[in-house]
Amino acid sequence: MPYKQQIGKLGEQLAEKHLINKGFLIIGRNYRVRGGEIDLICRQGRQYFFIEVKTRTSATFGYPEEALTFFKKRRIKTAILRYLAEQKRPVKWQADLIAIELDKISKKAQLRHYPAIEL
């Protein structure tokens, strides 16, 4: 597996652990449709949460939050709407961002959870 994918997978695992600790139930991972993808799908009570995870090992290319571009948001929204159409029933939902910075030297991670991002 390429290094970039390994970092992304590690970030998703850290985000999943964070969400579970906050009481979320993970119901899907890496949901892909033509035109979009959702990293994690969770539920808390009756509300669905669609989580985008951005992970970086340095600030060379900017902070993880900066990688959530207009085009990426559009792809996430496409995937969310397709997922909801498959459910065939209305549900309350929101999209969140989890930004993770990994420090390779100290082997620590800094995680920031942004609820209800605008798509």
C-alpha positions in Angstrom: 0.0 0.0 0.0 1.4 3.4 -0.9 2.6 5.7 2.0 -0.1 8.3 1.3 -2.8 5.6 1.6 -1.3 4.2 4.8 -1.4 7.7 6.4 -5.0 8.1 5.3 -6.0 4.7 6.7 -4.3 5.5 10.0 -6.1 8.8 10.2 -9.5 7.1 9.6 -8.7 4.5 12.3 -7.9 7.4 14.8 -11.0 9.2 13.8 -13.1 6.1 14.2 -11.7 5.5 17.7 -12.4 9.1 18.6 -16.0 8.8 17.4 -16.6 5.5 19.2 -15.3 7.1 22.4 -17.8 10.0 21.9 -20.7 7.5 21.7 -21.1 7.2 17.9 -22.0 3.9 16.2 -20.0 3.3 13.1 -22.2 2.0 10.3 -20.1 2.4 7.3 -16.5 3.0 6.0 -15.2 4.2 2.7 -18.6 4.4 1.0 -17.9 5.1 -2.7 -20.2 6.0 -5.5 -19.5 7.5 -8.9 -18.8 11.1 -8.2 -18.0 10.9 -4.5 -16.9 9.1 -1.4 -17.6 9.2 2.4 -14.8 8.2 4.8 -17.0 7.2 7.8 -20.8 6.9 8.3 -22.0 7.0 11.9 -25.1 7.2 13.9 -25.9 8.7 17.2 -29.5 8.1 18.2 -31.6 8.7 15.1 -29.1 11.2 13.5 -26.7 10.2 10.8 -23.2 11.7 10.6 -21.0 11.7 7.4 -17.4 12.1 8.4 -14.6 13.4 6.1 -11.2 12.7 7.5 -8.1 14.7 6.4 -4.7 13.6 7.7 -1.3 15.3 7.3 2.2 14.4 8.6 3.5 18.0 8.0 2.3 21.4 7.2 4.3 21.5 3.9 1.1 21.3 1.9 -1.0 23.1 4.4 -3.2 22.1 7.3 -5.6 19.1 6.9 -8.6 21.5 7.0 -7.3 23.3 4.0 -7.6 20.2 1.9 -11.4 20.4 2.1 -11.9 22.3 -1.1 -15.1 23.4 -2.8 -14.7 20.4 -5.2 -14.1 17.9 -2.4 -17.2 19.2 -0.6 -19.3 18.8 -3.8 -18.1 15.1 -4.1 -18.9 14.5 -0.4 -22.4 15.9 -0.9 -23.0 13.8 -4.0 -22.1 10.7 -2.0 -24.2 11.7 0.9 -27.3 12.3 -1.3 -26.8 9.0 -3.0 -26.5 7.2 0.3 -29.6 8.8 1.7 -31.5 7.9 -1.5 -30.6 4.3 -0.9 -32.0 4.5 2.6 -35.5 5.3 1.1 -36.6 7.1 4.2 -35.9 10.6 5.5 -33.2 10.9 8.1 -31.7 13.8 10.0 -28.0 14.1 9.0 -25.0 16.3 9.1 -21.5 16.3 7.6 -18.4 16.7 9.9 -14.7 17.1 9.3 -12.0 15.4 11.4 -8.6 17.0 10.8 -5.6 15.0 12.1 -1.9 16.1 12.3 0.5 13.2 12.9 3.9 13.9 14.4 6.2 11.2 13.1 8.9 12.0 15.7 6.9 11.9 18.9 4.4 9.4 17.4 1.5 11.6 18.6 -1.6 12.8 16.8 -3.5 16.0 17.2 -7.2 15.6 16.2 -9.7 18.4 15.6 -13.4 17.6 15.1 -15.5 20.2 13.2 -19.2 19.4 13.4 -21.8 20.4 10.9 -19.5 21.7 8.1 -21.2 23.5 5.2 -21.3 21.6 1.9 
